[in-house]
Amino acid sequence: MTGDTLERLAKKGHDFLVCNNLHLPINDDSVDLVLTNSVPIDVVVLGEPGVQSSEIRRILASGGEWVHDGNVRHIKS
């Protein structure tokens, strides 16, 4: 959202996770912000599932936001 590269964000202390899309290894209701860019959502592409919106909603904390391709896609109430 700031236009920084992943390298700059990592140097600023941000964490990144590369993992299975079907079950994110993150506790329920524990993330304030999820950013996804140019990734398929809830579909199978090249034989692999895209990001599951149910998993993103599960890990978001109350008031947490999911921003996809620069647009707020979901705010957890």
N, C-alpha and C positions, 0 to 999 in steps of 0.2 A: 504494500500500500504506500510505502514511502519512496519507492523507486530504487532502494538499495539492492545490491546483489546479495546472493546467499552468503557469499564470503564475508561481506561487510556486516550482515546481520549476525552471523555466527561470532564474529569478533566483538560485537556489541553484547553478546551473551544470550542470544536467542537460540532455542533448541529446535532441531528438525528431526523428524522420524520417518524412516522408510520402512514400511511394513506391509503385511497382508491386508488387502482391502476389505476382506469379509469380516474380520474381527480385529479392530484396532486394540493393541495392548495398552489401553489407557482406561483409568477408572471412570465409572459413570459420573456425570455432573462435575467434571474436574477441569474443563478447559474454557477459557473466556473467549478465545477467538480462534476460528479455523479458517485458513485461507486455502482455496483451491484455484488453480489456474490451468485452463486448457486440458482438463482431464474429463473423461467420460463419467457420468453419474448414473448409477442404477442400470447400466447396460453391460453386455459382454462385447468386448472389442478384441479381435485377434485371439479369441479363445480364452481371454482372461477377463474377470469382472472388473468393472470400473469402481470408483468410490461409491460406497453404499451410504445413501443419505440417512438411513436408519442408524448407522454407526456414528455419523457425525452428530445427529440429534442426541444420541445416547451419551456421548462424552461431553457435550456442551453443558456448562454450569448455567444456573438460572440467570437470565439476562445476557448470556453468551451469544455471540454472533457467528454465523457462517457466511463468509464472503466468497463468492464464486465469480471469477473473471471480473472482479472489480465491483460487483453488485451484491448487496446484502440479499442472500437467498433465504435465510431463516434467522429469527431471534427467538431464543428459548424463553418461554414465560415461566 
